[in-house]
Amino acid sequence: MSRSPSLPDRPRLDLDPEMSPEERLDALREHFIKLEQVNDELSSQLDSAEERRDNLSGEVDRLERENETLKTSSLYIATAEEVTEEGVIVKQHGNNQEVLTEVSPNLREELEAGDRVAINDSFSVQTLLDAETDARAQAMQVDHSPDVVYEDIGGLDEQIREVREAVEEPLVNAEQFREVGIDPPSGVLLHGPPGTGKTMLAKAVANETDATFIKMAGSELVRKFIGEGARLVRDLFELASEREPAIIFIDEIDAIAAKRTESKTSGDAEVQRTMMQLLSEMDGFEDRGEIRIIAATNRFDMLDRAILRPGRFDRLIEVPEPDAEGRERILEIHTSDLNLAEELDLAAIAAETEGFSGAELASLTTEAGMFAIRDGRTEVRMEDFEDAREKVTDEESAETGPIAFY
Ligand SMILES: Nc1ncnc2c1ncn2[C@@H]1O[C@H](COP(=O)(O)OP(=O)(O)OP(=O)(O)O)[C@@H](O)[C@H]1O
């Protein structure tokens, strides 16, 4: 900082009593001139002091603004990976950097592993992001460890074997695949009627491989997130690479990948863009590491064949309606916690429920339990299943009519 200039000396007026009036007048004039000079000097000093003050207050304004911006500067988005005694481990989106960081005690109470958070430059957690405000969070269902295991799935042994081979093996033994030099299937397409266990299969692989399960429903992309489909597909793959190992599950893929002739709605161009984005993500997918893609449809006939080309959904697995044996197994699974009457014959129920999907058998079981309760019993009998079958069949035909799609 420059020093302030020194003040000019104050002129002295020496009037000798011996002086004549003329001499006094001269001395006074001279003094007056000196005073004027000092005055000029002081006012120029005042001017420059004022100028300096203006400059300084400009500088103060600038610093204040900078301070404000620093206080409100952009925050980074991260995911809380683990809440530990020592702090919170967060993983920053984009660069996947993991850090152990601080969090204020009140935030800490609310914070759970898997939450999205905003962190500042020094990585400390500033806010917990509200998942509901985030289209990405709304459009995608993220499950860190789905609780479905292969044993929960009845009648699909062959499909389980194929899914394990196409999805689980390449994830678990990635190194072996590389060494042998074969590319695992890029994407697996599960096709079959509704409620037959396609989602369960995808969840069970995620569980078995300790992978994050990320589900996106094609129909929602088209209905709910109009104009955002392509971006959300990009986000979907980005999220998966942040959460490796991950299983991407695209349900109802027909909604975004229907044959062009079949989709003549006004949103056609938008749907096309979403599908193109999906194809380009899959085409550029090879080096993406531990991410596998599973899609499901119950409108296989409607699919645009472009998505079935090699390098895309090149492994097709049909998930059919269960046969009698499959139905019996599904009934066994869903009644395992029920208090069944001694005489109850699951094979007989399976024989009488031709055309029932796994989902329908699950609700049949719940309904049977409800009939027992209504009757004041704690034991579920054959007659409860018969009543339940009538109810479920009536509801089905009232709601959807015969299943016409497949
Ligand atoms: N094979 C099965 N074994 C046991 N339970 C089943 C089976 N299939 C379906 N279920 C029951 O039905 C429910 C729905 O199944 P799931 O969501 O996997 O069907 P989906 O084929 O994905 O259906 P959608 O095509 O309608 O999405 C499951 O939560 C489960 O209770």
The ligand as an SDF file (V2000), in Angstrom:
LIG
                    3D

 31 33  0  0  0  0  0  0  0  0999 V2000
  -40.6050  -68.0210  -12.4680 N   0  0  0  0  0  0  0  0  0  0  0  0
  -41.0390  -67.4480  -11.3370 C   0  0  0  0  0  0  0  0  0  0  0  0
  -40.7750  -68.0130  -10.1420 N   0  0  0  0  0  0  0  0  0  0  0  0
  -41.2200  -67.4570   -8.9990 C   0  0  0  0  0  0  0  0  0  0  0  0
  -41.9370  -66.3190   -8.9520 N   0  0  0  0  0  0  0  0  0  0  0  0
  -42.2460  -65.7120  -10.1110 C   0  0  0  0  0  0  0  0  0  0  0  0
  -41.7920  -66.2320  -11.3530 C   0  0  0  0  0  0  0  0  0  0  0  0
  -42.2140  -65.4240  -12.3420 N   0  0  0  0  0  0  0  0  0  0  0  0
  -42.8800  -64.4320  -11.7510 C   0  0  0  0  0  0  0  0  0  0  0  0
  -42.8930  -64.5880  -10.4000 N   0  0  0  0  0  0  0  0  0  0  0  0
  -43.5690  -63.6930   -9.4280 C   0  0  0  0  0  0  0  0  0  0  0  0
  -44.1370  -62.6200  -10.1680 O   0  0  0  0  0  0  0  0  0  0  0  0
  -43.5400  -61.3820   -9.8130 C   0  0  0  0  0  0  0  0  0  0  0  0
  -43.2630  -60.5720  -11.0750 C   0  0  0  0  0  0  0  0  0  0  0  0
  -42.2720  -61.2160  -11.8500 O   0  0  0  0  0  0  0  0  0  0  0  0
  -41.2790  -60.4210  -12.7920 P   0  0  0  0  0  0  0  0  0  0  0  0
  -41.3890  -58.9560  -12.4870 O   0  0  0  0  0  0  0  0  0  0  0  0
  -39.9490  -61.0360  -12.7420 O   0  0  0  0  0  0  0  0  0  0  0  0
  -41.9500  -60.6950  -14.1800 O   0  0  0  0  0  0  0  0  0  0  0  0
  -41.5560  -60.0710  -15.5890 P   0  0  0  0  0  0  0  0  0  0  0  0
  -41.4440  -61.2090  -16.5200 O   0  0  0  0  0  0  0  0  0  0  0  0
  -40.4070  -59.1740  -15.4550 O   0  0  0  0  0  0  0  0  0  0  0  0
  -42.8840  -59.2640  -15.8720 O   0  0  0  0  0  0  0  0  0  0  0  0
  -43.1360  -58.0100  -16.8530 P   0  0  0  0  0  0  0  0  0  0  0  0
  -42.9000  -58.4920  -18.2330 O   0  0  0  0  0  0  0  0  0  0  0  0
  -44.5880  -57.7350  -16.5590 O   0  0  0  0  0  0  0  0  0  0  0  0
  -42.2130  -56.9370  -16.3810 O   0  0  0  0  0  0  0  0  0  0  0  0
  -42.2890  -61.7440   -9.0620 C   0  0  0  0  0  0  0  0  0  0  0  0
  -41.9840  -60.7710   -8.1010 O   0  0  0  0  0  0  0  0  0  0  0  0
  -42.6350  -63.0820   -8.4420 C   0  0  0  0  0  0  0  0  0  0  0  0
  -43.3300  -62.9040   -7.2410 O   0  0  0  0  0  0  0  0  0  0  0  0
  1  2  1  0
  2  3  1  0
  2  7  2  0
  3  4  2  0
  4  5  1  0
  5  6  2  0
  6  7  1  0
  6 10  1  0
  7  8  1  0
  8  9  2  0
  9 10  1  0
 10 11  1  0
 11 12  1  0
 11 30  1  0
 12 13  1  0
 13 14  1  0
 13 28  1  0
 14 15  1  0
 15 16  1  0
 16 17  2  0
 16 18  1  0
 16 19  1  0
 19 20  1  0
 20 21  2  0
 20 22  1  0
 20 23  1  0
 23 24  1  0
 24 25  2  0
 24 26  1  0
 24 27  1  0
 28 29  1  0
 28 30  1  0
 30 31  1  0
M  END
$$$$
